[in-house]
Structures are given as structure tokens and as C-alpha cells.
């Protein structure tokens, strides 16, 4: 009963308004008790500050700067073998496997449409039909920068407006089509494995998604789908495997990585709820 009350309450909450309040407060350098809140957060989520490039929590000018802190390069070794696909972020495996035609597995009893996830475009979804997907969940205590699974050339980004449901495991098991309903940014790259899509899914209190090439994409909240092409020769953006590509500001969030059929395989040892770290091997190009 308590769980379903929380789910119903989540439907009723003003997701974007609450997220904007959190965005303002976490960037306010004079926010009351900021240092105390930061210390509580480190203790509550067991954040290892020895891994941070700046280990002193009091050195960050605001809470969001701490939340999106950089790590020491040696803290997350990046896979070096040819064709290995690296994990894009510190996270937990939510689900991974094959895309069943155009359906992606969300949780027990729930799937969602690949086409809907990518903004309703059959053309944009076509390269991934029957391909493979991996969904990883970043909890609030995780490192919240996102990195490239493979080296690639940016083709386009698609901003898709939507709700900001929580993406915590309890809600992915209860809210139908959650990832295809939340606000998200789809980044498409051309890689050695063919097209690769990295979908950055927002969540409640994560109303801000950034990329390294465009800065903050949301907020402000858009009223419609916005596609930006990077196909022109005078606008080439090439990122190496393991290079930072974006970040989530505040809260838990989700990354979905998509590949086409027959071009790669995931590590057989990976299972749902397994903890993974940025830089480790998730799969191999075939």
C-alpha cells in the first residue's frame, strides 16, 4: 500500500516546478547549511572523496559543483583493448539484452517502444531494430558525468520533452513506459560498431542535462522535439572512448545505450542490479 501511494503521489507532483527549485537551490552559493548538507550527503551515500579531483568538500562553491565533481584520472582506468565498449558512468545495470523488434525491456511486466524512446521517428529508430540495449541507473550518490562507450563522430542530438518521473528501481517496475515518457536527450554517434545512440534520461530533481558540445540543453523546458544535426563537415565533433560527453545535474538518472543488430555483444557476466563503474568493459564490438 505504501509503495502504490508513493507511485500515485509521483504522478500528481509538479515534476518540473520541483526540479527548478532544486536546480536553483543547489547552485546558490549562499544557500543556508550548504556545507552541512554536503557532509550529510557524503556520509549518507558513502561518497569516496579520495577519488575526487578536489577531495575537500568545502572547496566547491555550491552543491551542484560538488555533485558533478570530476574524478582523478587514475580513479577510473578506461579499457584499452581494441573493440571493447566501456561503461559510460558509475551506475547499476538496470536491464540489458536484445531489442525485440521495436520493444525494449524495462522491468518485469513492462516494455516500451524504441520508436517512442527516440521521439516517434521510425527513421531514427530503424538502425537499432532487433539490436541491443543497456540501461544503467545512476543513484544520487554516484559520479554523475557521462562518458563515451566507444569513440565516435557526433551525428545529431534530439531533445524530447516529457515528464520527470523518478527512475529509481521501484518506479521503473511500476510506471509503464517510464523512459519513453521522461524528458531526455538522444545523442547519436557513428562508431566502429555502426550507429550508437546514448540516451540521457532526466528524472525528478534532474531537470538539467548538459553535453560538452552544447552546454545545458534543458532547462528551459522545450514544448516540442528539437533535432540538431552535426553532419556538416564544418561542424565535426569527434569524441574518444572514455571521453566526457555530458552530465546530469542533481538526483538519480538513467543512461540507455543502443546498438544495431549483430555489431556487438554485452559481457556475459553482466546481470541486472550489478554495480558497474565508468571505464570498465561492458561489451565487445563483433
Buried (B, 14 or more C-beta within 10 A) or exposed (E): EEEEEEBEEBEEBEBBEBBBEBBEBBBBEEBEEBEEBBEEBBEEEEBEEEBBEBEEBEEBEBBBBBBBBBBEEEBBEBBEEEEBBBBBBBBBBBBBBBBEEBBBBBBEEBBBBBBBBBBEBEEBBBBBBEBBBBBBBBBBBBBBBBBBBBBBBBBBBBBBBBBBBBBBBEBBBBBEBBBBBBBBBBBBBBBBBBBBBBBBBBBBBBBBBBBBBBEBBBBEBBEEBBBEEBEEEEEEBEBEBBEBBBBBBBBBBBBBBBBBBEBBEBBEEBEBEBEBBBBBBBBBBE
